[in-house]
Amino acid sequence: MLVAGLFQIFDGVQVVALGILRGLEDVVMPVIGAGIAYWLISLPVGYLTAFTLNAGPIGIWIGYLSGLAAAGVFLLLRFRYLYKKRYSI
């Protein structure tokens, strides 16, 4: 249940951040960031925890959770960068 709860939190963060960036008409960098988060972070962590560390299905969820967290952090940092760039005085 802990992994599922954290999954919901990070999923919500990345969905909201992605929606904000779409509203700012920024779509290319979020796609690149999400690709990196899911392909280069989520898959290796999921494989490592599920098969190398013998965590089983929970390891796959941990891998997916790590990808969601990385995507959420990247998208929030991207929003912060764009906001400062556009609205700083």
PyMOL commands that set and color helices and strands:
alter all, ss='L'
color gray80, all
select helices_A, chain A and resi 2-23+28-52+57-87
alter helices_A, ss='H'
color red, helices_A
deselect
rebuild
show_as cartoon
